[in-house]
């Protein structure tokens, strides 16, 4: 089956065309700067090199059409016609309590996704716009929604409830939902394949560490706790997101600086985290370079960033009564060797020992970086959310 996987954001559409028969990627790329006059399509050529096509001012429908046109281009494409696409799988950010698994997208389901707009105002409307664009351009094609929040619907109430008046949960759906669920599901399954163990018998901590980051406790194959909350701002310190903070600080800042809710949202989502502390960058590669140059604020930002990861791993190990496997994934988790070493060093008390040589050279490849004597297996597993979306889509369409 040839599955087109779409990840539609507010100003971008990322895509991968996957042949599920051999799980090979036939094409990939994305449209960026949707709605701006300098919008463009970036795509990968058959030799692995990248190319750019200027599009100018386009909306989401125009972006999806541009993706389909490059896929069927006589010289650059890999398809002869749109009809070769068997189905389309969409990343949908928020499914609230409505969706605990991937589903075929019907009018009723799309309306339920719209009902979640207030929980994900930046993401769900863009996701729906992409779904409706495909509907219009490829009428009748089957589409599947794969939800970031679905994997975490197995969390017990003690993990997902906030200690607020119960009416806010009952009336407004205020609770922990968690995100990156498709990634946590993929890497927790894949690491067990790599190690040749049964996921239903293992305690796993999956660390999706990137510009946005979250950590999940996976007990016998099910998410029982995760660091992100009602929104992706809770939990770890991230590139530009604040992570855990005393809620009293937020009301204090709002009153002292006469901030509106929107202004505060911008601060905690776009101006905080690594960028806010270092005042240099949200990119960990630039932070590490600044640390080596002796920049004190970069050193503080990195120390804080790593400390939060260590704290969550320790908490989840305690919550599960131990841990068998720790997985590092995401752009930072897969590539920042120094960070992995610093995070694992204080975890010796739970039996973590990593092979420093293996860890130092492993970047973006599936590798066990723990020693043979380590009581906990530590593994780097590059995430593949698109493959998981393609698998779910193919299974539902069949």
C-alpha positions in Angstrom: 0.0 0.0 0.0 1.2 3.5 -0.8 0.3 5.8 2.1 0.7 9.6 2.0 1.4 10.8 5.5 0.7 14.5 6.2 1.6 16.6 9.2 -0.2 19.9 8.7 0.8 22.8 10.8 -0.4 26.4 10.9 2.1 27.5 8.3 3.6 24.2 6.9 2.7 20.9 5.5 5.2 18.1 5.9 4.8 14.8 4.0 6.1 11.3 3.4 5.0 8.8 0.9 5.5 5.3 2.3 5.1 1.9 0.7 4.0 -0.2 3.6 4.8 -3.4 1.7 8.5 -2.9 2.4 8.1 0.1 4.7 10.2 2.1 2.3 10.0 5.9 1.9 9.3 6.8 -1.7 9.3 10.6 -1.3 9.4 13.2 1.4 9.5 16.9 1.9 7.3 19.8 2.9 5.7 23.2 2.1 6.8 26.0 4.4 5.7 29.6 4.9 2.1 28.9 3.9 0.2 32.2 3.4 3.3 34.2 2.8 4.6 35.5 -0.6 7.9 33.6 -0.2 6.3 30.2 0.4 8.2 27.2 -1.0 8.2 23.4 -1.3 11.3 21.6 -0.1 11.6 18.0 -1.4 14.1 15.2 -1.6 15.4 13.9 -4.9 16.0 10.2 -5.8 19.7 10.6 -5.1 19.1 11.9 -1.6 19.8 15.5 -2.4 17.3 18.3 -1.6 15.7 20.8 -3.9 13.4 23.8 -3.4 10.5 25.0 -5.6 9.2 28.5 -5.0 5.4 28.6 -4.7 4.6 32.1 -3.6 1.3 32.8 -1.8 -0.6 29.6 -1.2 -3.1 28.3 1.3 -3.3 24.8 2.8 -5.2 23.5 -0.2 -2.6 24.9 -2.5 0.2 23.4 -0.3 -1.4 19.9 -0.5 -1.9 20.3 -4.3 1.8 21.3 -4.6 2.8 18.1 -2.7 0.6 15.9 -4.9 1.9 17.6 -8.1 5.6 17.0 -7.1 4.8 13.4 -6.4 3.3 13.0 -9.9 5.7 15.2 -11.7 7.0 13.3 -14.9 10.6 14.0 -14.1 10.8 14.5 -10.3 7.9 12.4 -9.1 7.5 8.7 -8.1 3.9 8.3 -9.1 2.1 8.3 -12.5 -1.1 9.6 -11.0 -2.9 10.5 -7.8 -4.8 7.2 -8.1 -1.7 5.3 -7.0 -2.1 6.8 -3.5 -4.2 4.2 -1.5 -4.9 6.4 1.6 -3.8 9.4 3.5 -2.7 9.3 7.2 -2.8 12.6 9.2 -1.0 13.5 12.4 -3.7 15.1 14.6 -2.4 16.7 17.7 -5.3 16.6 20.2 -8.0 13.9 20.5 -8.9 14.7 24.2 -10.7 11.7 25.7 -12.5 11.1 22.5 -9.8 9.0 20.8 -7.7 6.3 22.4 -6.5 4.9 19.0 -6.2 5.9 15.4 -9.5 6.1 13.4 -10.9 6.4 9.9 -11.8 10.1 9.4 -15.6 10.5 8.9 -17.6 13.7 9.1 -18.5 12.7 12.7 -14.9 12.2 13.6 -13.8 15.5 12.0 -16.4 17.3 14.0 -15.1 15.7 17.2 -11.6 16.9 16.2 -13.0 20.4 15.8 -14.6 20.1 19.2 -11.0 19.9 20.6 -10.0 23.3 19.1 -10.0 25.0 22.4 -7.5 22.4 23.8 -5.1 22.8 20.8 -5.9 26.2 19.1 -2.7 26.3 17.2 -2.6 22.7 16.0 -6.1 21.1 15.5 -7.5 23.8 13.1 -4.4 23.3 10.9 -4.8 19.5 11.0 -8.5 19.8 10.0 -7.6 22.2 7.2 -5.2 19.6 5.7 -7.9 16.9 6.0 -10.4 19.1 4.2 -7.9 20.0 1.5 -7.3 16.3 0.8 -11.1 15.7 0.7 -11.5 18.4 -1.9 -8.6 17.4 -4.1 -8.9 13.6 -3.8 -12.6 13.1 -3.2 -13.5 9.6 -1.9 -10.0 8.7 -0.7 -9.8 7.1 2.7 -8.2 9.2 5.4 -7.0 8.2 8.9 -6.4 10.4 12.0 -3.5 9.4 14.3 -3.6 11.3 17.5 -0.6 12.5 19.5 -2.7 12.1 22.7 -4.1 8.6 22.0 -1.2 6.5 23.4 -1.5 8.3 26.8 -5.2 7.5 27.2 -4.1 4.4 29.2 -2.9 6.7 32.1 -4.8 6.1 35.3 -6.8 9.0 36.9 -4.1 9.5 39.6 -1.7 10.4 36.8 -3.9 12.5 34.6 -5.9 14.5 37.1 -4.8 17.9 38.4 -5.5 18.8 42.0 -7.9 21.5 40.9 -11.7 21.7 41.7 -13.2 18.6 40.0 -15.6 20.8 38.1 -12.9 22.0 35.8 -12.3 18.4 34.6 -15.9 17.6 34.4 -17.0 20.7 32.6 -13.9 21.8 30.7 -11.8 18.6 30.2 -8.9 20.1 32.2 -6.5 17.2 32.8 -3.2 15.8 31.7 -3.3 14.5 28.1 0.3 14.2 27.1 1.8 14.6 23.6 4.4 12.9 21.3 2.3 9.8 21.9 3.0 8.3 18.4 6.7 8.7 19.0 6.6 7.2 22.5 4.5 4.3 21.1 6.9 3.7 18.2 10.2 3.7 20.2 8.8 1.6 23.1 7.8 -1.1 20.6 10.9 -0.8 18.5 13.4 -1.0 21.4 11.8 -4.3 22.5 12.3 -5.6 18.9 15.9 -4.5 19.0 16.5 -6.2 22.4 14.4 -9.2 21.6 12.2 -8.9 24.6 8.5 -8.9 25.3 7.1 -5.4 25.8 4.3 -6.7 28.0 6.9 -7.7 30.6 9.1 -4.6 30.6 9.2 -1.2 32.4 10.4 1.4 29.9 11.1 5.1 30.1 11.0 6.8 26.7 12.8 10.2 26.5 11.6 12.2 23.4 14.1 15.1 23.7 14.1 17.7 21.0 13.2 21.4 20.8 10.0 20.2 22.4 10.5 17.3 24.8 8.5 14.8 26.9 9.2 11.7 28.9 6.8 8.8 29.3 6.6 5.9 31.7 5.6 2.8 29.7 4.6 0.0 32.0 4.1 -3.4 30.2 3.4 -1.6 26.9 1.1 1.1 28.2 1.6 4.7 29.0 1.0 5.2 32.7 2.4 8.7 33.1 3.9 11.4 30.9 5.5 14.8 31.4 3.4 17.0 29.1 0.0 18.1 30.4 -3.1 19.8 29.1 -0.8 21.6 26.8 2.8 20.9 25.6 4.2 23.5 27.9 4.3 21.3 31.0 7.1 19.0 32.0 10.7 19.3 30.8 12.5 22.6 30.1 12.4 22.8 26.3 13.9 25.0 23.6 11.5 27.9 24.1 8.8 26.4 26.4 9.0 26.9 30.2 8.2 23.4 31.4 7.2 22.9 35.1 6.8 26.2 36.9 5.0 27.3 40.1 1.6 28.5 38.8 1.8 31.3 41.3 4.8 32.7 39.3 2.5 33.1 36.3 -0.2 35.1 38.1 2.6 37.2 39.8 4.1 38.1 36.5 0.8 38.8 34.9 -0.1 41.3 37.7 3.3 42.9 38.0 3.7 43.5 34.3 0.0 43.9 33.4 0.2 41.1 30.9 -2.8 39.7 29.0 -3.3 35.9 28.7 -2.1 36.0 25.1 1.1 37.9 26.1 1.8 35.3 28.9 1.2 32.5 26.5 3.8 33.9 24.2 6.3 34.2 27.0 5.9 30.6 28.2 5.7 29.1 24.8 8.1 31.2 22.6 10.5 33.1 24.9 11.3 30.7 27.8 13.2 27.5 28.2 16.8 27.2 26.9 16.3 30.4 24.9 15.0 32.4 27.9 17.8 31.4 30.2 20.7 31.6 27.7 19.4 34.5 25.7 21.4 33.0 22.9 19.5 30.3 21.2 17.0 27.4 21.6 19.3 25.1 19.5 21.2 22.7 21.7 24.1 22.6 19.2 24.6 26.3 19.6 24.3 26.0 23.4 26.9 23.2 23.6 29.3 25.3 21.5 28.7 28.3 23.8 29.3 26.0 26.8 32.7 25.0 25.4 33.5 28.7 24.9 32.8 29.2 28.6 29.5 31.1 28.4 28.1 31.0 31.9 24.4 31.5 30.9 24.7 28.7 28.3 26.2 26.5 31.1 23.3 27.3 33.3 20.8 26.6 30.6 22.3 23.2 29.8 22.6 22.3 33.5 18.9 23.1 34.0 17.9 21.2 30.9 19.7 18.0 31.9 18.6 18.2 35.5 14.9 18.2 34.5 15.5 15.0 32.4 17.3 13.3 35.2 14.5 14.2 37.6 11.7 12.8 35.5 13.6 9.5 34.8 14.1 9.1 38.5 10.5 9.8 39.3 9.2 7.4 36.7 11.6 4.7 37.8 10.2 5.1 41.3 6.6 5.1 40.1 7.0 1.8 38.2 9.0 0.2 40.9 12.1 0.1 38.7 13.1 0.4 35.1 14.4 -2.2 32.6 14.9 0.0 29.5 15.6 3.8 28.9 15.2 5.0 25.4 16.6 8.3 24.0 15.0 9.7 20.9 14.2 13.0 19.2 16.7 15.4 17.7 18.6 16.1 20.9 18.2 12.6 22.4 19.5 11.0 19.2 22.4 13.3 18.6 23.7 15.0 21.7 26.2 12.5 23.1 27.3 14.7 25.9 23.8 15.2 27.2 23.1 11.5 27.3 26.3 10.9 29.2 25.5 13.7 31.7 21.9 12.4 32.2 23.0 8.8 32.7 25.9 9.5 35.1 23.7 10.1 38.2 21.5 7.1 37.4 24.1 4.6 38.5 22.2 4.2 41.7 19.5 2.3 39.7 22.0 0.3 37.8 22.6 2.4 34.7 26.0 2.0 33.1 26.7 3.3 29.7 29.6 2.4 27.3 31.3 5.8 27.0 32.9 4.9 23.7 29.7 3.7 22.1 27.8 6.7 23.4 30.4 9.1 22.1 30.0 8.0 18.5 26.3 7.2 18.3 24.3 9.8 16.5 20.9 9.1 15.0 21.3 5.3 14.7 19.7 2.4 16.6 22.4 1.5 19.2 22.5 0.0 22.6 24.8 2.3 24.6 24.7 0.5 27.9 27.4 -1.9 29.0 26.7 -5.7 29.1 26.7 -5.5 32.9 24.3 -2.6 33.2 21.1 -3.6 35.0 19.2 -1.1 32.7 19.4 -1.3 28.9 20.0 2.2 27.5 19.2 2.5 23.8 19.2 5.2 21.2 16.2 4.7 18.8 15.5 7.3 16.1 11.8 7.9 16.1 9.6 7.3 13.1 6.2 8.8 13.7 5.4 8.8 10.0 6.0 5.1 9.7 3.7 4.5 12.7 1.0 6.7 11.0 1.4 4.7 7.8 1.1 1.4 9.6 -2.1 2.5 11.4 -3.5 3.9 8.2 -2.9 0.8 6.2 -4.3 -1.4 8.9 -7.5 0.6 9.2 -8.0 0.9 5.4 -7.6 -2.8 5.0 
